[in-house]
Amino acid sequence: MEISQLKNKYPKARKFFSKLIPALSLLLILFLFLSFILNYFLGYSWAFFVLWGFFIVLYVWWLIRGFEYVILVLAGILRYKNFQKLNLQNIFSWKPLSRVEKQIFSEYNESDLKISQVYHWIIIPTFQDPYEMIEDTFESIKNSDFDNKKILITLAWEEADKDNFLTLKEKIKEKYGNTFRYLNFTLHKLQSGEVQGKGSNVKYSAKTTYKDILKITSAENILVHVMDSESIVQDRYFSAMWLEFCLTKSDLRHKTIYQPMLFLLNRFFQAPYFSKVIALSVGAYILWASVKWVGTRAQAVQAQSLKSLLDTDFYSSETITEDWHQYYRSYCAFAWKFQVKPVYTYVLLEPVIWQTIWETVKLQYNQIRRWAHWCLDLPYLILCAYEKWKKLSKLRTLYEIFWLIEASVLWSSLQFILFFGSFFLILTWNAFWEILLLFNALTLVVLLMVLLISYWFFPFKVLKFKNKLFEIGKYGFFTFTLMGPFLLVLNWLPALHAQLMILFWKPMGKFKVTKKYR
C-alpha cells in the first residue's frame, strides 16, 4: 500500500496523525515553560509541584530506558562476537568443528535451500559520489569470500547527476565488467508524485532490471541488497547473509528483512569530534535494535528476497526515510506476518565528513533532520492497521504505535527538557539540587557506559588504534563536559526542526544527500 493511496483515501485522518507527534513534542516543551512561568509568579504553589512531579516521572522513565539500553547493547555485542567466532566455510563445506557450528550445520542441512543456489543482487544508489568511493565499495564486494560469479550489481543513478554518470559508467564497466556475473547501470528521471531521492532511484532501478535478473535464476533464490555507495562489507558478509536466509523458516523466508550490523567507522579518525560521537551512537543503536525485537527496523543497508520485493512492489518512492518505511510497508503487505532478522556481520559506512568544520556541521544537522522524518510513518502505520485490523496481532500493533510515538516525541523534546528543566528547577528551589544532581549524574553515567562499551567492543580492528585508553579518556571527558550542548545543537534541534516543519509548514520535500568526498 502506497502513502499516496492512504492520503487520497483518508486525507483528514492522515493529516491529523502526521501532525500528532510534532504537536505532542511541542506541547511537552511548552508545558515546561508554562509551569516555570506560573511557578515564578505564584511561588511554591501547585504549579511547582506539578512541574516537579512531571520531571521526576520523566527522569525515572528515561533512566529505566537508559539502563535497559546499556544492557541490550551489551547483549547485542555478545551475540555479534559469538557469531564472529564461527567459521562459516566449515558449515558450507559440511565440516563443522565446534559445538555451535554443528548445531547450525544441522539446521542448514535440513534447509531446502543451499548456498550453491544463491545469487546476491546488490543495488547501489549513488548521487554525485566520487569514483574512488564507489571503487572502494566494489573492491570490498570483490574481495569477499563469496563467488563473484554469483554476485549481480546495479548502480542506480539519478538523472540530475547525469554528467557524473556518463563519466564514471565507462570506468566502472571497464574495471569490473568481467568480475561479476552481472553489472548494469540505470538512470532515473523523476516522475510526478515521486520524492527526489534514494527510494525513487532504487525502486526505478529494481523495476527496470529484475526481468533480466530472473533470466539467471528464480526470485526465491535471489537476495536483494540495497547498499549505500560508501559501503565496505566484511569479507564474510554475503556468506553470513545467505546462511541466515537458508536458516529462516520457509514460511517466513520471503517475509523477512535481513539486517546486518552497520558501523560508521570507515575513515573514522578523519571525522570531527561530534561526528564520531553520533557515529558511535548509531552503531550502539543498531546493536540495541538487534536484541529488542520491537526496535529492529530496516536501516540504510538491508536485504530482502526478490520474491518478497515483487510481492511488495519493491520500495517506496514517496518518502525520504525509505529504509525505515520499508519495515511498515512490508508489514502492511504481509498483514503483520513479517520480521526483521538481525545478521551479525558488519558493513562499514562513513561518519559525516567534509572539508571544513562548518560544512560538516551543516551536513550532520541535515542528516539528523532527515532521519527525524520517520515520525511521518505514524499515519501510515495507523491507517494500515485500521484497514487490516481483523488480520493483525492487536497487542503487537498497539505496541508498534506506542513505540513510534514514544521514540519520536522523546527524541525531539527529552534532551531539551532534561537540559533546561534542571536549570529551571534549580532557579526555583535550591532544596531540590541534590536530587537533580543525582539524576544528572546517573544520566551521564548511562551515556558514558554506552561510549565505553562502544570503544571496548566495536570492531575497531579496522581502525588500528594506537592508544585505545587515551581515546576512551577523551570521550569520557567529552561526556561530562560538552555532550549536553553538542546533543542539543546536533541531535535535539534538527529533530525538533523537522517536526516543526511538519506541524506548521511542509516536511522535507526531497532527500538531502549527505555529501561525501575523497
RONUTOR-897847 format. One record per atom (N, C-alpha, C): x, y, z. Coordinates in steps of 0.02 Angstrom, whole numbers, plus 32768, in hexadecimal, padded with zeros to 4 digits. Layout:
XYZ ...
END
This chain:
802A7FC58000 800080008000 802C803E8000 801F806B7FD1 804880A77FCB 802F80DF7FF8 805B810C800A 804A81468034 8013816F8012 801A81797FD0 7FEA81A27FAB 7FA481847FAB 7F9F81417FAB 7F5E81217FAD 7F3981327FEE 7F5E812D8027 7F3F813E8067 7F308188806C 7F5B81B1804E 7F5181F9804F 7F11820C802A 7F0581EB7FF1 7EC881F97FCB 7E8A81DB7FEB 7E9281A2800C 7E5881808029 7E43819E806C 7E7581B28094 7E6781CE80D7 7E8C821080E0 7E7B824480B9 7EA3828280BB 7EA382A480FF 7E6A82A78120 7E6682CA8161 7E8982A28198 7E7E82618198 7E9E823681CB 7EE9823781C3 7F0182338184 7F4982338179 7F688275818F 7F4682AC8181 7F6082ED8195 7F6382F381E1 7F2F82DA8203 7F2D82DD824C 7F6682B4826B 7F6D82768255 7FA0824A8273 7FE7825F8260 7FF0827F8226 803382968214 804A82CF8240 801A82F4825D 802B832C8288 8028831B82D2 801382DE82E2 800A82CB8328 804C82CB834F 807E82AA8335 80BF82A68357 80DE82EB8360 80E48314832A 80FF83588334 80D783818367 809583798367 806C839E8397 807C838883DF 8082834783EA 8092832F842D 80D783478444 810783478416 814B835F8427 814983A8843C 812783D08415 812384188423 80FD84248465 80C883FE8471 80A2840784B0 80CC83F784ED 80F783C484E8 812383B48520 815283EE8530 816E840C84FC 819D84448507 817784818521 813C84908505 811484C8851D 80FD84BE8565 80EF847F8577 80DB847085BB 8113848285EC 8150847485D8 818A84858601 818D84D1860D 818884F885D7 818B854185DE 8150855C8606 8115854385F8 80D9855C861B 80DE854E8665 80F285128677 80F8850086BE 812B852B86E1 8162853986C0 8196856386DE 817D85AA86E8 815B85C586B6 8141860A86BA 810D861086F2 80DF85E086F5 80AC85E1872A 80CC85DC876E 80FD85B18774 811F85AA87B4 814585E987C8 8162860A8795 8188864787A2 815B867E87BF 811E868187A6 80F086B687BD 80C786A087FA 80BA865E8800 809086478837 80B7862C8872 80F98626886B 8121860C88A2 811C85C088A6 812785A588E2 8126855C88EB 80DE854488EF 80BD854688B7 8076853588B4 806D84F28893 802F84E38880 801F84A5885D 8047849E881C 805684D887FC 807B84D687BC 80C084B787C5 80E084C987FD 812284AD8809 812084618812 80F0844A883A 80ED84028848 80D783DA880B 80AD83F987E0 809C83D987A1 80DB83D28776 810184098772 813F8409874C 817183D68767 817983D787AA 81A883A987C9 8193836087BE 8154835187C6 813B830D87BB 814682F78773 813A83258745 8144831686FE 818D830486F0 81BB832A870C 8201831C8701 821882DB8722 81FF82CD875D 8211828E877E 81FC82538753 81BE8255873A 81A5821E870F 81D0821886D1 81E0825186B1 820682508673 824D8236867F 826C824D86B4 82B0823686C3 82B281EB86D1 828281D486FA 8280818D870C 8275816386CD 8246817986A3 823881558665 827681528638 8298818B8632 82D4818D8607 830A81608622 831481618665 834981388682 833A80ED867B 82FA80DA8682 82E880948676 82F98081862E 82E580AB85FF 82F5809F85B8 834080A085AD 836380CD85CF 83AB80D385C5 83D1809585DA 83C2807C8617 83E48040862E 83CF80028606 8390800185F2 83797FCB85C5 83A27FCC8585 83AE8008856C 83D48012852E 841B7FF68536 843B8006856E 84807FEE8579 84827FA2857C 84527F84859F 84517F3A85A5 84477F1A8561 841A7F368538 840C7F1884F7 84467F2384C6 84687F5C84CC 84A47F6684A2 84D87F3184B3 84E27F2484F3 85117EEF8507 84FC7EAB84EB 84BB7E9D84EE 84A27E5D84D4 84AE7E598489 84A37E918466 84B07E93841D 84F97E87840D 85257EA48436 856D7E9B842B 85817E528435 85667E338469 85777DEC8476 855F7DC0843D 85237DCE8424 850A7DA783EA 85377DB283AD 854B7DF083A3 85767DFF836A 85B97DDA8370 85D77DDD83AC 86197DBD83B6 86147D7183AF 85DF7D5383C8 85D77D0B83C2 85CE7CF6837A 85A97D1D8354 85A07D0D830D 85E17D1482E7 860A7D4582F9 86497D4F82D7 867A7D1682E2 86717CF18318 869D7CB78327 868F7C7C82F9 86547C7B82DA 86427C4282AF 866A7C43826F 867E7C088258 869D7C018217 86667BEA81E6 864B7C1A81C0 86127C0B8195 86237BDA815E 86627BDC8147 86767BAF8112 86757B668129 86807B5A816A 867A7B168185 86337AFC817C 86037B288186 85BD7B158180 85AC7B078137 85C27B34810A 85B17B2C80C4 85D57AF080A4 86107ADF80BF 86367AA680A3 86267A6580C8 85F27A6680F3 85DA7A2B8116 860F7A0F8146 86377A3C8164 866A7A268193 86687A5081D3 862F7A5081F5 862A7A788232 86587A5E8269 86767A8B828F 86A77A7782C2 868D7A858309 86797AC28317 86637AD3835B 861B7ABB8366 86077ABC83A6 85C37AA783B8 858F7AD38396 859B7B158396 856A7B438378 85687B39832C 85A37B2F830E 85A47B2382C5 857D7AE482B4 85837AB082DD 855E7A7282D0 85137A7D82D6 85007AA68306 84B87AB5830F 849D7ADB82D2 84C37B0E82BC 84AD7B358282 84AE7B098243 84E17ADF823D 84E67AB28204 84A97A848200 84937A6C823B 84587A40823D 841A7A638221 84127AA38234 83D97ACA8219 83E27AD781CF 84207AE781BB 842E7AF58175 84227AB6814A 84357A7D8165 842D7A3E8141 83E47A2E8134 83B87A438162 83717A36815B 834E7A69812E 83717AA0811F 83537AD580F6 83497ABD80AE 83157AD5808E 83087AC48048 83317AF08019 835A7B1B8034 83817B4A800C 83CA7B42801E 83F67B427FEC 843D7B3A7FF8 84647B737FD7 84A17B7D7FEE 84C87BB67FD8 84D77BB37F8D 84D87B787F70 84E77B727F29 84AF7B907EFE 84747B9C7F1C 843C7BB67EF6 84377C027EF9 84627C227F20 84597C697F30 84747C987EFB 84527CD17EF5 846D7D0A7ED2 845E7D487EFC 84907D737F01 84877DB37F24 84817DEB7EF0 844A7E0F7EF2 84417E497EC5 84487E887EF0 84797EB07EDF 84897EEC7F07 84757F2A7EDF 84497F537EFC 84367F927EDD 84577FCA7F04 847F7FF27EE2 84A580287F03 848C806B7EE7 8462808F7F0C 844F80D27EF6 848981037F00 8494812E7ED0 84CD815C7ED4 84BA81A07EB7 84D481D47ED6 84C682187EBF 850282447ECF 8524825B7E9B 855E82887EA1 8597826A7ECB 859B82277ECB 85D082077EF1 860F82007EC6 864A82097EE3 868882037EBC 869681BB7EAA 86BB81B17E75 86CB816E7E5D 86F181467E92 871E81667EB7 874781437EE9 871B81227F1E 86E481437F30 86B781277F63 869480E97F48 867980EE7F0B 865680B57EED 8687807C7EE1 86C4808D7ECF 86F7805A7EC4 870680337F04 870A80577F3D 871580357F7D 86DD80047F8D 869F80177F7E 86667FEB7F89 866B7FAD7F5E 867A7FB77F1E 86817F7E7EF0 86BA7F507F05 86F17F6D7F1C 872A7F447F31 87187F187F6D 86F37F357F9D 86E07F0D7FD8 86B17ED47FC4 86857EE07F94 86587EAB7F7C 86817E767F58 86AE7E8C7F2D 86D77E5D7F06 87027E317F33 871C7E4D7F69 874A7E297F95 87287E017FCC 86E57DFE7FCA 86C17DD67FFC 86CE7D8C7FEF 86B77D62801D 86C37D1A8017 868E7CF77FED 86677D1E7FC7 86317D017F9F 86447D017F55 862A7CD17F31 86397CCA7EE9 86207D087EC3 864E7D2D7EA4 863B7D6A7E7F 860C7D5B7E45 860B7D1E7E2C 85DF7D0D7DF5 85977D007E0C 858D7D067E4D 85497D027E68 85347D457E86 85587D7A7E73 85487DBD7E8A 85337DE87E4E 84FA7E0A7E57 84DD7E347E23 84DA7E7B7E3F 84EF7EAD7E19 84F27EF27E32 84CF7F217E03 84A77F4D7E20 84877F837DFB 84987FC67E1C 84B37FF47DF6 84C080387E0E 848680647DFA 846480807E2C 842780A77E20 843680F27E24 843B81117DEA 844981597DE7 840981817DDF 840F81C17DEF 83D881F07DE5 83E9821E7DAA 83B782307D83 83C382577D47 83E5829A7D57 83D782B67D91 83F782F57DA4 844282EF7DAA 845A82B17DAD 84A382A47DB1 84BB82837D70 849C82967D39 84AA82747CF9 84F2827B7CE3 850F82B77CEB 855482C27CD6 858482937CFA 857B828C7D3B 85A4825F7D63 859882177D4D 855B82077D3E 854981C47D26 856F81B27CE6 856E81E07CB6 858F81D37C76 85DB81CC7C7E 85F781F17CAE 863F81EF7CBA 865481AE7CDB 862E81997D0F 864381617D38 862C811D7D1D 85F7811D7CF7 85DB80DE7CDF 860F80B57CB9 863280D47C8B 866280B07C61 869E80987C8A 86B480C17CBB 86EC80AD7CE5 86DB806F7D0E 869F806F7D2A 868980367D53 867F7FF87D28 866080027CED 86547FCA7CC0 86967FAB7CA9 86C67FD57C9B 87077FBD7C83 872B7F947CB8 87277FAC7CF8 874D7F8A7D2D 87297F4C7D48 86E67F4F7D4C 86C17F1A7D6E 86907EF57D40 868F7F057D00 865F7EE67CD3 86647E9B7CCF 86A07E807CD7 86A97E387CD3 86B47E177D17 86AF7E3F7D4D 86BB7E247D90 867E7E007DAC 86437E1E7DA2 86067E037DBE 85DA7DE47D89 85AA7DBC7D9F 857E7D997D6F 85557DCC7D46 85417E037D67 85157E337D45 85257E797D60 852A7EA97D34 85357EEF7D47 850E7F1C7D17 84E37F457D33 84BF7F747D08 84B67FB87D2B 849F7FE97D06 8499802E7D1E 845480487D0A 8433806B7D39 83F3808A7D29 83F680D47D37 83D180FB7D10 83CE81447D19 838581577D20 8373816E7D5B 832D817A7D6C 831981C37D62 82E481CD7D3D 82C782107D34 828C82167D63 828B824A7D8D 825782527DBF 821282597D9F 81E282337DB9 819E82347D9F 817082597DD0 8136826C7DB8 8105828E7DE2 80F082627E1C 80EF827E7E58 80DC82587E94 811682387EB8 815082377E98 818B821A7EB8 81B2824E7EDF 81D082397F16 81FD82637F3B 8243825B7F1F 826482937F12 82A8828F7EF8 82D682727F2D 82F382377F1E 831F821A7F4F 832B81D07F45 834781B27F78 8360816D7F76 8329813A7F66 82F081407F87 82BA81107F7E 82A1810D7F37 829881477F18 8280814A7ED3 82B2812B7EA3 82F281397EAD 8326811D7E81 832A80D27E88 832680B97EC6 832B80717ED1 82EE804D7EB3 82B380697EBD 827780497EA2 827980467E56 828B807D7E36 8290807E7DED 82C3804B7DD5 82FC804A7DF6 8331801C7DE3 831B7FD37DE9 82FA7FC37E20 82E37F7E7E2B 82AE7F697DF8 827E7F967DEC 82467F857DBF 825D7F7E7D77 82907FA37D63 82A77FA07D1D 82DC7F697D12 82F47F4B7D48 832B7F1A7D41 83167ED37D53 82E27ECB7D7D 82D57E897D9A 82C67E537D65 82AA7E667D2C 829B7E337CF9 82DB7E157CDC 830F7E3E7CD6 83507E227CC2 836C7DF37CF7 83627E057D36 837B7DDC7D6D 83577D987D6E 83177D997D5F 82F07D5B7D61 83047D2A7D2A 832A7D427CF7 83437D157CC3 837D7CEA7CDE 839A7D007D16 83D37CDC7D33 83BB7CA67D63 838B7CB67D8E 83707C857DBD 832C7C9D7DD6 830B7C767DFF 82C87C887E16 82CA7CBC7E4E 82937CDF7E58 82907D147E8A 829C7CFB7ED0 828B7CBB7EDE 82937C9E7F20 82DD7C957F33 83087C957F00 83507C887F0C 837A7CC77F0A 835B7D007F08 83807D3F7F03 83747D6A7F41 83AB7D7D7F62 83A77DAB7F9A 83BC7DF07F81 83907E207F88 839B7E637F6C 83B47E927FA4 83EF7EAE7F9A 840C7EDB7FCC 84087F237FB2 83EE7F507FDB 83F47F987FCD 842F7FB07FF7 845F7FCF7FD5 849F7FDD7FF6 84B580247FE6 84C7804C8019 84E0808F800D 8521808D7FE6 852F80C47FC3 856880C57F95 85AC80C27FB7 85AE80D07FFA 85EF80CD801D 85F6808E8047 85CC805C803B 85CB80208064 860A7FF5805A 86287FE28092 86607FB38092 86487F7580B7 863E7F3E8092 86217F0280B2 86577ED780D0 86467EB58107 86737E848124 867E7E4C80F2 86B87E2C80F4 86C77DF880C3 86957DBE80C5 86757DB280FF 86457D7C8105 85FD7D9480FF 85F47DD280EA 85B17DF180E9 857E7DC780C1 858F7DB68083 855E7D938058 85517D4C8070 85847D2B8089 857B7CE880A5 854D7CEA80E2 85587D1B810D 85307D20814A 84E77D30813A 84DD7D5E810B 84997D7180F8 84747D3680DA 84967D1180AF 84747CD9808F 84687CA080C0 84957C9580F0 848B7C628122 844B7C70814A 84437CAF815F 84067CC28184 83C87CB88158 83CF7CC78118 83977CBD80EA 83847C7380E7 83B57C4780E2 83A97BFF80DF 83897BE58120 839F7C018159 83887BE8819A 83447C0281AD 832B7C35818B 82E97C4F819A 82B47C1D8185 82817C1581AF 824B7BE6819F 822C7BF8815C 821B7BC58136 82047BD080F1 81C77BFD80EC 819B7BFB811F 815F7C25811C 816E7C6E812B 81AA7C7D8146 81BD7CC38154 81F77CDC812A 82167CAF8104 82537CC080DF 82497CFC80B1 82107CFD8090 82017D338061 81D57D698080 81D27D6880C3 81AE7D9C80E8 81DD7DB7811E 821B7DC2810B 824F7DD6813A 827E7E09811A 82907E3B8141 82C87E67812E 83057E4F8156 833C7E468134 837A7E2F8153 83A67E6C815F 83B37E7A819F 83D47EB981B2 841A7EAD81CE 844F7EBF81A9 84937EB981C4 84A07EF181F7 84D67EEA821C 84EB7F1F824A 850E7F568223 84FC7F93822F 85197FCD820C 85447FF5823C 85837FFE822B 85B180258255 85CF805D822C 85C8809A8244 85E180D48220 862B80DF8231 865480AF821F 869B80B08232 86CA80BA81F7 86B080BB81BB 86DA80C68181 86F4810E8181 873581188180 8755815B8185 8741817D81C7 873B815681FB 8723816F823C 874F81A78257 8791819E8255 87BD81CF8274 87C28210824D 87A882128210 87A8825081EA 876C827C81FC 873B825F8220 86FE82838231 870A82B0826E 86E782E98272 86EB831382AE 86CA82F182E9 86D5830F8324 86C082EF8363 867682DE8365 864C830F8353 860483058359 85EB82CE8329 860A82CA82EE 85F7829582BF 8609825082DA 8642824C82FD 8656820C831A 862481F58350 860E82248379 85DF821383AF 859D81FA8391 8584821D835E 85468208833E 855081C5831A 858B81BC82FC 859A817C82DA 85998142830C 85B7814C8347 85B78118837A 8570810A8393 8548813E839B 8504813583B3 84DA810E8381 84E781188340 84C280F3830D 84D480A88311 851580998318 85298054831F 850B8033835C 850B80578394 84ED803D83D2 84A2803183C9 8481805F83A5 843A80588398 842B8019836F 8454800C833C 84497FD18311 844F7F91833B 84817F8F8368 848A7F558393 844F7F4E83C3 84397F8583DF 83FF7F84840C 83C27F6A83E7 83B67F8483AA 837B7F708383 837D7F278370 83BA7F0A8369 83BF7EC48356 83A67E95838C 83A37EAE83CA 838D7E858402 83447E948414 83327ED38413 82ED7EE78425 82C17EE283E7 82997EAE83E3 82767E9E83A5 824B7ED8838B 822C7EFE83B8 82007F34839F 82297F718388 826A7F718398 82947FA98382 82B57F9B833F 82B47F5D8328 82D77F4A82EB 82B37F6682AF 82D57F8E8288 82B97FAC824C 82E97FA18212 82D07FAA81D5 82FC7FA7819B 83257FE7819A 83677FE08195 839380198195 83B08024814F 83E2804F814A 83FD8066810A 8413802D80DD 84337FFA80F9 84477FBE80D3 841C7F8480EC 83F87F6580BE 83C87F3080D1 83C07F008097 839F7EC880A3 83957E97806E 83517E758075 83317E67803D 82F47E40803A 82F87E137FFC 82D37DDD7FFD 82D27DB27FC2 82AE7DD77F89 82BF7DC67F4C 829E7DE57F13 82537DD47F13 82427D977F28 81FC7D857F2D 81D67DB37F5D 81F57DC27F95 81D77DF07FC6 81CC7E357FA8 81FD7E4C7F82 81F87E8F7F64 81C57E917F2C 81BE7E5B7F07 818A7E587ED4 81457E5A7EF4 813E7E3A7F2D 80FD7E397F50 80EC7E7E7F6E 811F7EA67F7C 81137EE87F9B 811D7F227F6A 81247F127F29 81307F457EF6 816F7F6D7F06 81A27F4B7F1B 81E57F677F28 81E27F9C7F60 81FE7FD67F55 820680077F8B 81D980447F7F 81D4806D7FB2 81AB80A97FAC 81D280E17F89 81B281047F5C 81D0813E7F3B 81B0817F7F54 818E817B7F8E 816781B47FA6 817C81CC7FEB 81B781B88001 81CF81CC8043 821B81D38042 823681FE806E 827F82068072 829C81D680A6 827281B480CD 828B818280FD 8276813D80E3 828D812D80A6 827680F18083 828C80B180A6 82C580B380CB 82DC807680EC 82AE80648127 82A080958152 827280888189 822C80778170 8217809C813C 81D480918122 81CB804B8105 8202802D80EC 81FE7FEA80D1 81E67FB88105 81F67FC58144 81DF7F9B817B 81937F9A817E 81747FD68182 812B7FDB8186 810A7FC78144 81297FD7810D 810E7FC580CB 81097F7880C5 813D7F5580DB 813C7F0C80D7 810B7EEE8108 81087F0A8144 80D77EF28175 80907EF9815A 80837F31813B 80407F3D811F 80317F0B80E8 80617F0080BC 80577ED28084 804B7E8A809C 806E7E7680D2 80677E3180E9 803B7E2C8127 80127E5F8133 7FE37E5F816B 80047E4D81AD 803E7E6B81B9 80647E6581F8 80847E208201 807F7DF281D1 80A37DB381D5 80E87DBE81B6 81127DE381DA 81517DFC81BD 81827E0781F6 81C37E0681E6 81F67E118219 82337E3481FA 825A7E558225 829C7E6C8213 82CD7E40823A 82F97E1E8216 83277DEE8235 836D7E0B8236 838A7E168272 83CE7E308276 84017DFC825F 84347E13823B 846A7DE88224 84AB7E06823E 84D27DDF8264 850C7DFB8287 854C7DFA825E 85447E158221 857E7E2881F9 85797E7381F2 85AF7E9481DD 85AD7EDD81DD 85B87EFB8198 859E7F388192 85AC7F638158 85C67FA58175 86007FBB815C 861C7FFB8173 860280338146 85E580668166 85D080A38144 85FB80DC815E 85F081188144 861981518158 85F281808186 8613819981BB 85F581D181DF 85F4820E81B2 85D4824281C8 85D0827F819F 861382A2819F 863082AB8164 867182CC815C 866D82FA811F 868683378128 868D836480EF 86CE838C80F8 86DE83B680C6 871F83D880C8 872684098102 86EE84288117 86F18459814D 86C284458185 86D1845C81C2 86A7844C81FC 8660846781F2 865B84A581DA 861984C381D3 85ED849C81A2 86098487816A 85E484608139 85D1841B8157 85FE83FF8180 85EF83BF81A0 85B583C681D1 85B483FD81F7 857D840B8226 853B840F81FF 853B843381C7 84FD843A81A0 84E683F78184 851583CF816C 8503838D8151 84E8835F8188 8509836281C3 84F2833981FB 84AC834D8211 84A1838F8214 846083AA8228 842A839281F8 8437839781B7 840583838185 83FA83378185 842E83108194 842582C88197 83F682B581D0 840082D2820B 83D482C48244 838D82DD8235 838883168216 834683328204 8321830281D4 834682E581A6 832782B58177 83118277819C 833B825C81C8 8329822181EE 82EA822D8218 82E482698234 82AC82778261 82688276823E 8269827581FC 822A827081D7 820A822B81DC 822A81FD8200 820B81BB8208 81C781C1822B 81BB81F98250 817B82018273 814182038242 814F82108202 811A821081CF 810281CA81BE 8122819781DA 8109815381D1 80CD814581FF 80C081708230 80888164825E 80458160823A 803281918210 7FF2818A81ED 7FEE814D81C1 8026813B81A1 802780FF8177 801980C181A2 803B80BC81DB 803380838208 7FEC807E8222 7FD080B6823A 7F8D80B68257 7F5880A58223 7F5D80C481E8 7F2A80BA81B4 7F2F80738196 7F6B805A818F 7F7280148179 7F557FE581AC 7F627FF381EC 7F467FC98221 7EFA7FCC8221 7EDF80078214 7E96800F8210 7E797FE481D7 7E9B7FE4819F 7E827FBE8164 7E867F73816F 7EBA7F5C8194 7EC57F14819B 7EBE7EFD81E4 7E967F21820B 7E927F148253 7E817ECC8264 7E537EAE823E 7E3D7E6A824D 7E747E368243 7EA67E468219 7EDA7E168209 7F187E1E8235 7F187E53825F 7F557E658283 7F587E4882C9 7F957E4682E3 7F9F7E3A832A 7F927E7C834E 7F5C7E7F8374 7F457EBE8391 7F797EDC83C1 7F937EB383EE 7FC37ECC841F 80027EE583FD 801B7EBE83CD 80587ED283A9 804D7F148384 80137F1B8365 80057F57833F 80037F95836C 7FE17F8E83A5 7FDD7FC783D3 80217FD983EF 804B7FA683FC 808E7FB58415 80B87FD683E0 80B17FC283A1 80D57FE2836A 80C4802C8366 8084803C836D 806D8081836B 808A80A883A6 8086808A83E3 80A080AB841E 80EB80B78417 8110808483FF 8159808B83FA 816C80C483CB 814A80C98392 815A80FE8362 814C8143837F 8114814983A3 8104818A83C2 8136819A83F8 8145816A8424 81748176845B 81B981898441 81D381638411 8216817083F8 821A81B483D6 81E881C683B0 81EA8206838B 81E0824183B9 81B1823C83E8 81A482748415 81E082808443 81FC824B8460 82348253848D 8272826D8468 827B8258842A 82B482708403 82B382BC83FC 827882D783EE 8274831F83E0 8266834A841D 825E832C8458 824E83548493 8277834284D1 828A830384D8 82A982ED8517 82EA83118527 8317831584F7 835883358504 8350837E851A 832283A084F9 831483E6850B 82F983EA8553 82C983BE8563 82AA83C085A5 82DC83AF85DC 8305837C85D0 833583698603 836A839F860C 837F83BF85D5 83B483F085D8 839C843185F8 8365844D85DF 834C848D85F8 832184848637 82FF844C863C 82D484428677 82FB844286B8 8338842786B5 8362842886F2 8370846F8709 837F849B86D9 838C84E186EB 834D85028707 831484F386E9 82D685118701 82C884FE874A 82D184BE8759 82C384A8879D 82F684C187CF 833484C687BA 836884E287E6 8359852A87F7 8343855087C4 8331859687CF 82F3859C87FC 82C9856987FA 828A856C881E 8292855A8868 82B885268876 82BC850E88BB 82FE84E988C5 832A850588ED 836C84E888F6 836B84A5891B 833584988940 8331845A8967 8331841C893B 8324842588FB 832083EB88CD 836183E088A7 8394840588B8 83D483FF8895 83F083B78899 83EF839B88D5 840E835988DD 83EC832488B3 83AA832788B1 838582F58889 839582FF883F 8396833D8829 83A4834C87E2 83EB833787D0 841A834587FC 845F833187EF 846582E687EA 844082C28815 844282798812 8428826087CE 83EF827B87B8 83D382678778 84038277873E 841F82B28740 844C82C5870A 848C829A870A 84A4828A8746 84DE825E874A 84CF8219872D 849481FE873D 848081BE8722 847881C186D6 845D81F986BE 845682028676 849A82008653 84CA82248670 850E82258653 852F81E08658 852181BD868E 853D81798695 8524814C865D 84E38151864C 84C681298616 84EA813985D4 84F1817985C6 8512818E8588 855B81768586 857D817C85BE 85C3816785C1 85C8811B85B8 859B80F685D6 859C80AD85CF 859480998586 856780BB8562 855D80AC851B 859E80B984F4 85BE80F28503 85FC810284DF 863480D284F0 863A80C08530 866E80908544 8664804C8523 862580368524 86147FF68503 86267FF984BA 86158032849B 8622803B8454 866D80348445 86968055846E 86DE80548460 86FF80128470 86E57FEE84A1 87047FAF84B2 86F07F778483 86B37F798468 86997F3E8447 86897F4683FD 86857F8283E2 86777F89839B 86B07F6A8372 86A47F588332 86D87F39830A 870D7F6B82F4 87347F828325 87637FB88317 87A57F9F82FA 87AA7F6082EA 87E77F4882CB 87F57F6D828A 87BF7F82826A 87C77FA6822A 87E47FEB8236 87E080038274 87F880478282 8841804B8296 885C801282AB 88A3800F82BE 88B3804282F5 88958039832F 88A080668367 88E98069837C 890080A5838A 894380AD83A5 894180AE83F2 890F80D0840D 890880D48455 88BE80D48467 88A380988470 885C8090847C 884680B284BD 886F80AB84F2 885E80C88533 885A8114852E 888781328508 8885817B84FE 8844819084DB 8830816A84A8 87F2817A8484 87B6817584B3 87B4814184DD 877D813A850D 877C8174853D 87B781898554 87BC81C38581 87A082028562 87B0820D8522 8797824884FF 874B824984FE 872D820F84EE 86E4820D84E8 86C38210852D 86E581F68560 86CB81FD85A3 86C9824685B8 86FF826A85AB 870282B285BA 86CC82D78593 86C482C68554 869282E6852A 864B82DB8546 863E829E855F 85FC828E8579 85E982BC85B3 861982C985E0 860A82EF861C 8613833A8613 8623835085D7 862C839985CC 860083B48595 860C839E8557 85EB83BD851E 85B4839484FF 85A683578519 8575832C84FB 8530834D84F7 851A836C852E 84D7838B852F 84CD83BF84F9 84F883F384F7 84F0842684C3 84F6840B847C 852583DC8471 852D83C0842E 84EE839B8417 84D283728445 8496834D8434 845B837B8428 845883B2844E 842283E38443 8425840083FD 8461841283E7 8468843483A7 84638403836D 848183C78375 8487839A833B 845B835B8340 843183568372 8403831E8376 83BC83358386 83B4835A83BE 8371837183D0 835783A683A0 838083D98391 836984128369 835483FD8322 837B83D482FD 836483BF82BB 8326839482BD 831F836A82F2 82E3834182F9 82A6836D8304 82AD839F8331 827583CE833C 826683F782FE 829B840C82DC 82938432829E 8269840B826B 827983CB8263 825383A08235 820A839C8249 81FD83948289 81B8838C82A0 819183CE829B 81B2840682A7 81908447829F 818084548255 81AC843E8228 819D844581E0 815E841D81CF 815983E181EB 811F83B681DD 80E083D581FB 80E683F38237 80AC840E825A 8093844E823B 80BF847C8229 80AA84BF8214 80B584CD81C9 80E584AC81AC 80F584BC8166 80EF847D813C 81268469811E 8126842C80F6 816284028109 815C83BF8107 819683958114 81CA839C80DD 8205838280EA 823B838480B9 822383648077 8229838A8040 820B83748001 823783477FD8 827783427FE9 82A383157FC4 82D982FB7FF2 82F882C57FDD 832D82A58003 836C82D07FFE 837E82F28034 83BA831B8034 83F782EE8041 841D82E3800D 845482B38011 848B82CC8040 84A4829E806A 84DE82AE8092 851C82A48066 853782DB804F 856D82D8801D 85AC82B78039 85CF8294800C 860E8273801D 8644828C7FEE 868282868004 86B9829A7FD9 86F5826C7FE5 8723826E7FB6 8763824A7FBD 879C82797FAC 
END
